[in-house]
Amino acid sequence: MDFIFKEEHKMLREMVREFVDKEIKPIARKIDDDMKIPPELLQKAKELGLFGVALPQEYGGAGMGEVGYCVLLEELSHGCNSFAGVIGAHQGLGSMAINIAGTKQQKDKYLPILSAGEKMACYALSEPNAGSDAQNLQTTAEKKGDRWILNGQKVWITNADLADILIVYAANDKNLKAYGGITAFIVEKGFKGVKIGSNDDKMGLKAMHSPEVFLEDCEVPDENVLGNVGEGFKVAMYTLNVGRISLGAACIGTSKEVTDLSIKYSQQRVTFNTPIINHQAIQFMLAEMASLIYIMESIVYRTAYMFDHEQKVHREAAIVKSYCTEAVSKVIDHAIQIHGGMGYMKELPLERFYRDARVNRIFEGTNEIQKILIARDLAKKGCY
Ligand SMILES: Cc1cc2nc3c(=O)[nH]c(=O)nc-3n(C[C@H](O)[C@H](O)[C@H](O)COP(=O)(O)OP(=O)(O)OC[C@H]3O[C@@H](n4cnc5c(N)ncnc54)[C@H](O)[C@@H]3O)c2cc1C
């Protein structure tokens, strides 16, 4: 992939790898058990500039684009998927929506503090009755003078507990739905009428919290409309492309980590007088793991490069999301099988990676929805 990575991307990779090896891997199990990311770890990540890798330099970011952002998430996902998820929801979803659709004034006001990690962001689209069918959202936005009044409930909003800035999608006209009926807003947690619910206990990603958000006559100034009134669905979907590509990158990092563990283990573990790597059944699993990683790397960085060169990647981001999230589950499953009973023990990180990976096929748009998006694009074009 060397033709895609610039010197700055290679330096970023080395820096994040060292951070993950020294600061994250030794405490990754504790993070999962405690269901909390230590604030000192977030502070160290801020000092390294990890909160603004993908954001433009003129707004305090590192300006490394989607390729750099994918390198970041790939490396973080060698250590702790919860930590990668927190950084991802802040940067690739919450902050990115402002970067994509914000006015110069909005970018000047919010992006420098978000790039520096002084404030954190989240992305609030999903609701109890609007997940896959996101345009069915029931949160309303009513214009009153120079303000908008938001009322509704959002569910599973990653970082809502940590975030100061919420990108909230609401219906300005329920009849129009995606075609003029949804507007995006930059909502500060301090605005009147914003309440955050409690954290859900879940199967994996335990230290990445995704609580409910309640908007009760929440007052948002007109200047905080993000993008044009009625065009919020476009903002939501375009931003999700960034998240979907980088989720693919996270799948690569975890896959490489568990494959390396599997190679080492299979060279050491002896059965029937020979290291298990000499058994063809183990070789076949390792070969499939390597093949899946190679394909993931190829499609993720190709698509990230296309995104950075302003090419349309709607279909490609959906392919990356669905393919890589299936692939990582397969790779981790093989890793556990190769480790035998040890693979099932908490002593190794495999069971945590296994639990964490399951949601990848559900959030950022389920894989069924990605397949619908891909097929719709094919039908629209009438050819590949
Ligand atoms: C840990 C976690 C973190 C999250 N973080 C965020 C966040 O930060 N911000 C945010 O806005 N949301 C977030 N979400 C919500 C997430 O995006 C939704 O869960 C997801 O979009 C699926 O919606 P749903 O859960 O309502 O499932 P549903 O939409 O109810 O789907 C149920 C099932 O039906 C299938 N299905 C639905 N419609 C169709 C169809 N037309 N054809 C075929 N199959 C279909 C789905 O694929 C799925 O298998 C998070 C969720 C989780 C679990």
The ligand as an SDF file (V2000), in Angstrom:
LIG
                    3D

 53 58  0  0  0  0  0  0  0  0999 V2000
  -23.1350    0.1870   20.4910 C   0  0  0  0  0  0  0  0  0  0  0  0
  -23.9250    1.0550   19.5720 C   0  0  0  0  0  0  0  0  0  0  0  0
  -23.5170    2.3470   19.3050 C   0  0  0  0  0  0  0  0  0  0  0  0
  -24.2790    3.1740   18.4830 C   0  0  0  0  0  0  0  0  0  0  0  0
  -23.8630    4.4870   18.2730 N   0  0  0  0  0  0  0  0  0  0  0  0
  -24.6810    5.3190   17.5630 C   0  0  0  0  0  0  0  0  0  0  0  0
  -24.3530    6.7160   17.4490 C   0  0  0  0  0  0  0  0  0  0  0  0
  -23.3130    7.1900   17.9390 O   0  0  0  0  0  0  0  0  0  0  0  0
  -25.2380    7.5290   16.7940 N   0  0  0  0  0  0  0  0  0  0  0  0
  -26.3810    7.0560   16.2370 C   0  0  0  0  0  0  0  0  0  0  0  0
  -27.1200    7.8530   15.6660 O   0  0  0  0  0  0  0  0  0  0  0  0
  -26.7080    5.7270   16.3230 N   0  0  0  0  0  0  0  0  0  0  0  0
  -25.9010    4.8600   16.9790 C   0  0  0  0  0  0  0  0  0  0  0  0
  -26.2370    3.5380   17.0990 N   0  0  0  0  0  0  0  0  0  0  0  0
  -27.4730    3.0420   16.4890 C   0  0  0  0  0  0  0  0  0  0  0  0
  -27.2150    2.1760   15.2470 C   0  0  0  0  0  0  0  0  0  0  0  0
  -26.8000    2.9770   14.1830 O   0  0  0  0  0  0  0  0  0  0  0  0
  -28.5030    1.3800   14.9530 C   0  0  0  0  0  0  0  0  0  0  0  0
  -28.6060    0.3970   15.9620 O   0  0  0  0  0  0  0  0  0  0  0  0
  -28.4870    0.7420   13.5650 C   0  0  0  0  0  0  0  0  0  0  0  0
  -28.5840    1.7040   12.5630 O   0  0  0  0  0  0  0  0  0  0  0  0
  -29.6300   -0.2780   13.4030 C   0  0  0  0  0  0  0  0  0  0  0  0
  -30.8450    0.2520   13.7760 O   0  0  0  0  0  0  0  0  0  0  0  0
  -31.8060   -0.5670   14.7840 P   0  0  0  0  0  0  0  0  0  0  0  0
  -30.9700   -1.0060   15.9120 O   0  0  0  0  0  0  0  0  0  0  0  0
  -32.9740    0.2880   15.0580 O   0  0  0  0  0  0  0  0  0  0  0  0
  -32.2100   -1.8570   13.9780 O   0  0  0  0  0  0  0  0  0  0  0  0
  -33.5010   -1.9840   13.0150 P   0  0  0  0  0  0  0  0  0  0  0  0
  -33.5050   -0.8630   12.0520 O   0  0  0  0  0  0  0  0  0  0  0  0
  -34.6950   -2.1920   13.8560 O   0  0  0  0  0  0  0  0  0  0  0  0
  -33.1700   -3.3270   12.2530 O   0  0  0  0  0  0  0  0  0  0  0  0
  -33.4510   -4.6280   12.7960 C   0  0  0  0  0  0  0  0  0  0  0  0
  -33.0420   -5.6580   11.7650 C   0  0  0  0  0  0  0  0  0  0  0  0
  -33.8450   -5.5310   10.5820 O   0  0  0  0  0  0  0  0  0  0  0  0
  -33.0050   -5.3580    9.4440 C   0  0  0  0  0  0  0  0  0  0  0  0
  -33.6620   -4.4600    8.5000 N   0  0  0  0  0  0  0  0  0  0  0  0
  -34.2350   -3.2680    8.7540 C   0  0  0  0  0  0  0  0  0  0  0  0
  -34.7580   -2.7390    7.6340 N   0  0  0  0  0  0  0  0  0  0  0  0
  -34.4850   -3.6270    6.6400 C   0  0  0  0  0  0  0  0  0  0  0  0
  -34.7620   -3.6480    5.2360 C   0  0  0  0  0  0  0  0  0  0  0  0
  -35.3620   -2.6300    4.6130 N   0  0  0  0  0  0  0  0  0  0  0  0
  -34.3550   -4.7320    4.5350 N   0  0  0  0  0  0  0  0  0  0  0  0
  -33.7040   -5.7520    5.1430 C   0  0  0  0  0  0  0  0  0  0  0  0
  -33.4130   -5.7780    6.4430 N   0  0  0  0  0  0  0  0  0  0  0  0
  -33.8100   -4.7270    7.1900 C   0  0  0  0  0  0  0  0  0  0  0  0
  -31.7070   -4.7680    9.9990 C   0  0  0  0  0  0  0  0  0  0  0  0
  -30.6170   -4.9750    9.1110 O   0  0  0  0  0  0  0  0  0  0  0  0
  -31.5810   -5.5410   11.3020 C   0  0  0  0  0  0  0  0  0  0  0  0
  -31.0450   -6.7960   11.0420 O   0  0  0  0  0  0  0  0  0  0  0  0
  -25.4580    2.6820   17.8910 C   0  0  0  0  0  0  0  0  0  0  0  0
  -25.8690    1.3640   18.1400 C   0  0  0  0  0  0  0  0  0  0  0  0
  -25.1290    0.5520   18.9740 C   0  0  0  0  0  0  0  0  0  0  0  0
  -25.6070   -0.8460   19.2460 C   0  0  0  0  0  0  0  0  0  0  0  0
  1  2  1  0
  2  3  1  0
  2 52  2  0
  3  4  2  0
  4  5  1  0
  4 50  1  0
  5  6  2  0
  6  7  1  0
  6 13  1  0
  7  8  2  0
  7  9  1  0
  9 10  1  0
 10 11  2  0
 10 12  1  0
 12 13  2  0
 13 14  1  0
 14 15  1  0
 14 50  1  0
 15 16  1  0
 16 17  1  0
 16 18  1  0
 18 19  1  0
 18 20  1  0
 20 21  1  0
 20 22  1  0
 22 23  1  0
 23 24  1  0
 24 25  2  0
 24 26  1  0
 24 27  1  0
 27 28  1  0
 28 29  2  0
 28 30  1  0
 28 31  1  0
 31 32  1  0
 32 33  1  0
 33 34  1  0
 33 48  1  0
 34 35  1  0
 35 36  1  0
 35 46  1  0
 36 37  1  0
 36 45  1  0
 37 38  2  0
 38 39  1  0
 39 40  1  0
 39 45  2  0
 40 41  1  0
 40 42  2  0
 42 43  1  0
 43 44  2  0
 44 45  1  0
 46 47  1  0
 46 48  1  0
 48 49  1  0
 50 51  2  0
 51 52  1  0
 52 53  1  0
M  END
$$$$
